């Protein structure tokens, strides 16, 4: 089943709004009326801000804060193009594939024009506070808001059925070991994460805990969870509720979160072997009753075929990292205008792909280089050794910057430009924002992570 549809959810929020402060020292460019003149639309503007609709506490304040952020951002964009007026044309709340909700504002940036007494002012769809113009305005008002939520999912997410069994003979949820990758995708749907490994191997995940390894196109290993993938990388992987809450079982008495009292002589009971492979049960041990005795809880499993062999992540050497970063640096520093860096300009294939929204996607270019895109255009580039658990992938160099540089060295490179706060140095280039992250090593702040956000 393809979940490609538009959900309309009408939510009435009673918001008591006393005052919305745009938090800017410059006058707002946003107006209640189109100017009475022959204006020209310089540019269409857009901005979005996250809002938690699931948490009902302080919803009024969160909505006001999100709107403040959006108004400030629209004013910033308008000033960047030398607009005289900004007119808000639409306001929506959309649910993205991650389940998070965002307020979206779209607007028109208008140029300066000669006002005419012969022309009437036309009311804008929304006023300068982002409210529909047909609503009563006063310093105290009850605002009913109709929220249209658009679901961006285009995943194939079929029902998994009622097979919860994990075993050597049956595999996982009715998918046996040695199944072909296309058969698994047809049964389980679109994976949340897909990575090419060395030696013609592929790693898939469904959510953040179910990990499947294929070799020569066949299922060889299933893990819950995967301890070889860093938590930093997992945080970019979207959840899949079908798998996240699934109560898998090994037998009627051994299943997810079962509490066990395991003695040394019983540990062999956590390993199962068969003609097709082997199954190992993972447990976490807790001390109980003021640490007088221990108790174990079933927290995971590893299922292997008999012919499984460990695979390595491809392109993990520093030479490839350097080549990729050099290419990205040249592309970013030669941007003709904001939002002009496209995926098609990269001459290398991604190592992994995840978060496959309708428009937003995340690509892993190497074990420590990640890019986020919206449609064709790159929005963020992340260079973070924390994406990989491999020590050989920890070093990087991009333009004049390199991991391990001291704060003093970096300040010399950037000529003390930028804003430093909480171990992060921010430099606004006008076309992109550069963030350099430092950590303390042997008493010195040293560079370890870099982010570039393209406007």
N, C-alpha and C positions, 0 to 999 in steps of 0.2 A: 504494500500500500504506500503510495506516494503522498506524503503529507505536505502538499503544496497548495495552500489555501490562505484565504484572508479571514481572520477572525475579527468580528466586531464585538467588543465588550463595552457596554455602556455602564459607566460607574459615576454615581453622583457623589461628589465630594463637597461637603459644607465647609468652605474655607472662609474664616473670618480674617480679612486682610485689612490691616490698619494702614500700612504704608510699605511700599516696595522700594528699597534703596538700590539704585544701580551700581553703587560702590565705585564710582568713578569721579574724579575731581573735574573732568571736562564735561561740558554740557552734553546731554544726550542728543543724538541725531535722530532718534526715533520720534515720529510725529503721529498725531491722531488723524490728520487729513492729508490727502495728496495736495501738493502745492497748486495754487491757481495760476498755472503757467504751462508752457510747452516744455515739460521736463523730458529728460532722456534717462532711461534705465542704464546705469553704468555696468552693473553686475548683479546677478542673483546671489544672495547670501544664504547660508544655512549654518545651524549650530545645533548641538545636541548635548543633553546633560542627563546623567543617571538619576533615577528616583526609585526608591524601594517602596513599591505598592503593597508588598506582603506584610510589612511591619506597620501596623495602624497607629502606633504611638507617635505623636508629634508629626503627623502627616502634613498638617498645615504648614509647619515650619520648614519641612523638607521640600515641599512644593515651592514655597517662597524662595528658599535658598537656590533651588535649581533654576527658577525663573531669573533670579538675580544674575547667576552665572551666564545664562543665555543672553540677557540684555547687554551685559558687559561685553561678551564676545561679539555680538552683532555690531555694537558701537566700534569695537576695535577693527573689525573687518571693514566697516564703512569708512573709517578714517584712513585705512591703508589704501583705499582707492579714491581718496579725496571727495567723498560724497558730501552733499549738503543736507540731504534728507535720507532717512531710512523708513520704509513702510513694511510692517509685518503683514505677510499675506496668508500664512497658515500656521497652525499649531496642532501637533499630534503627539500621542504617546504610542510608541511601538514596542512590542515584545520581540526581542531578538532571540536567536536560537539558544542562547545560554539560559533563557528564562528571565533575564534582566530587562527592566523597562527603562526607556529613555524618552525624555521630552524632546521633541524636534520643533524648532522654529525655522521657517523660511521667510525671507524678506527680499525687498528690492532696494538697491542703493541708487539714489537719484542724484543727478548733477544739479548745480546751481542754475537758476533761471530767473527771468524778470517777471515778478508777480504782476498780474493784470486785474484791474477792477471789473473787467468785462467777463471774467471767467469765475465760475463758482468752484469752491473747494469741494472735492469729492471725499466722502468719508472713507477712511481706510478700513479693511476687514477687521483689524485688531488695533487697539490703541497702544500708546507707548509703554504701557505696563503689560502688554500681551493678553489683554482681555478683549473678548468680542465686543464690538462697538454697540451692538443693540442692547447691551446690559446697562442697568442704571449705574451711574458713577457717583461715588461720594467717598468720604473718608472712612466710612464704616459700611460694609456691604456683605451680604451673603452671596457667595458665588457658586451657582450650580455649574459644574463643568461636565460636558459630555466628552468622554475620552474614547477615542477609536484606537484600538490596539491592533496592529498589523503583525501577523506571525510570519517571520522570514524563513521558516523551515522549508527546506526542499530535500530533506533527507528521505531515504527509504527506511522506514522503521516498522517492519512487520511485527505482529504479536509473536511472542516467544513460545506461547503455549504453556502447558502445565508440566513439562518435563524439567525437573530441577536437578537431575542426577549428574554427578561427575564420577566417572569410573574408567578403568583401563579398557574395558570391553565396549562401553557405550560412548566414551568420549565426554563431551560436554553438552548438556541440554539436547541430546539426540543427534549431535554432530560428531561422528567418530573420528579418531585419529586417522590420518592419511586422506581426509577429505580434501578436495581441490578448493583453491581460494575462491573461485567464482561460485562454487556451491555454498561456501560459508557466507559470502556476501549476499547471496540470494536468500539464504535462510535467516541471517541475523540483520541484514540491511547494511546501510552505509556506515563504515567504521568512523569513530571519532578522530582517529589518528592512524596514519599509514606511513611507515618508514621503510626505505630500502636499506637492507643490510648487505654485507659483503657475501660473496659466494652464492649469488642468486637466491638470497633469502629476503623475506619480507616480514615486518612486524606490524601487526594491527592491534588497536585497542578499541574496546567498546566502553565508553566512559573512561574512568581513570584507574579501574581495578582489574578489568578482564583483558588479558594480554595474550595474543595468539601469534605464534611464530610459524612461518611457512618456509620450507626448503624445497626448491625445485617445484614450487607451486602446490605443495601438499602440506597439510597441517601436521606438524611434528611436536609442538609443545603448547601447553596452555598454562598460564600462571595467574594466580590471584593472591596478592597483587604482584607487581613487578618491582623488585628492589633495586634493579640495575638502572632504572630510569630516574633521574633526579626529580625531586619535588618541585624545583623551579620550572622544569619543562612541563610537568604534569599540570601545573597551574594554568597553562595555556590551553589545555585540552578540555573541551566542553563535557559536561556531564551527560550521561544517557540513563534516564531514570529507569528504563527497562532492566538495565543491568545493575545499577547502583543499589537498588533495594531488593535484588533477587536473593532468595533464601536457598542457596545451593545445598545439596546434601550428598554425602558419600554413602550413607546407609540410613535406615530409619532411626538409628540411635546416634549417628555421627553426622553433624551438619554445621552450618555456619553459626559461630558463637556458642557451640556446645561447651559446657564446663566439664573438665576432666580432672581426675586425680591420678596423675601418671607417676608410676614408680619406675626405676631404672629397668627392671625386668619386663616392663610393659611397652618400652619405647619401640620395639620392633613391630608393634601393632599399628604404628602410624605409617608403615610402608607397605605398599601392595604391589606385587609383581604379577604379570601375566604374559601371554604370548605376544600381545600387541604393544606392551610397554610397561611403564611403572608409574605409580602414583604416590606422592609424598604429602602428608598432611602437616601443615605448619601450625604451631601453637605459640601462644604468648603466656609466660608464667607470671603469676601474681602471688605476692605473700599475703596470707590471710591471718585473721585473729592475732593481731599484734606480732606478725611475722613468725608465728609459731609453726605454721605449715604452709605449703605452697599449693596452688591450684592453677591448672592450665586451661586456656580457652582456645578453641579452634578458630584460627584467624585467616587461614589461607590454604592453598594447595599448589602443587606443581605436578602436571601430568605430562609425561614424555612418551614418545614412541621409541621403539627399540633402536631405530636407526637415526635418532636425533644426535646432532653434533653442535656444540656452541658456535654461534655466529658473532662476528664483530661488526660494529658500525662502520660503514664505508666513509672515505674521505675524512679521516680523523687527524691526519698529519698537519703540522704547522704550515707546511708549504702551501697546501690548498687553502687553509685559512687566510694566509697572507695574500694569495692571489685574488681570492674573493673580496677581501676587505679593500685591497688596492683598487679593484674595479668599482666597488661601491663608492669609495671615497672620490674617485674621479667623476663619477656620475653625479653625486650629490653636490660637489663643489662647482660643477659646471651647469647647474640648473639655470635655465633661462627665465623661468617664472615658477611661482609656487605650484605645487600639485602637478608637476610635469614629469616626474620620474615614474616610468611605467615598467611593469614586469617584463614586457617584451624587450627592454633594453639590457636585461641580464643575459649573459651568454653561457650560463651554467644552469643545470637542472637542480631543483630542490631535492634535498635528502629526504624530507618528510613534509606532509601536509596535514593540517588539522583545522578545527573550527570552521567547517565548511558551511558558512551561512550563505544566504542568497547572493550577497555581494561581498561580505567580509570573510577573508581567509587568512590563515597564518601559515608561513612556510619556514621550515628549518633548512637553511642553506648548508650548514655544517654543524657539528656538535655544539658549537658555541655562537653561531650566527643565526638570528631569527628576524624575519620581516613580517609585518602586518600590512595587509592591503585592503582597500575598498574598491571593488571593481578591478580595473586595470592598474590603478595607481597605488604606489607604495605610500603608506602613511607613517610607518615607524620602522626603524632598524635598531635591533638590540644586539649588542656584543657582550655576552655574559658567560664566563667560565662556569657559572653555577648551573647552566643548562645541561652540562655533561658531568658525569661522575669520573670521567677519565682524566688522569693527571696529565696525559700527553696532549690534551686539548686545552690546557689552562692558559697558555701564552698567546698573545695576539698583538698585532701592530696595525694601525690604521692612520695613514697620513703621518702627521707629526706625533701622534699619540700612541702609547704602548702600555700594556699592563705592567705594573710594577714601578711606573714613574712616580716620583714623590710629588706632593702638592706644590712644593717650590718649583720643581722642574716644569710642571704643567702651567703654573702662573707665568713663568717666563715665556713659554710658548704662546700663550694667549695674551701676553702683554697686560696682565692683571685686569683684563676685561671680564665681564660677567658678574653673576651674583652667586655668592657662596653661602649655603645654608645647610645645616645638618649633614655634613660630609658630602654634599652634592654641589657641583659647580655648574651653573646654567649660563649659556651664552646664546642670546637671541640674534640670529644672523639676518632676520627679516624674511628669509625664505624657509628657514628651518630652525628648530631649537636643538642645540647640542647640550646634552647632560652628561657629566663625567662623575662617576661614583667612586668614592674613596673608602678604604678600610684601614684600620690601624695594624701595622706590621712592624714589630720590633720598635715600637714607640714612634713610628713615622706614619703619616697618612699617605697611602699609596693607591694609585689608580688600579681598579680591577674591572670596572664595567663601564660601558658607553651606550648611550641611547641618542638617536637622532629622530626627532618628530618633524615631519614635513608638513608645512601649513597648506 
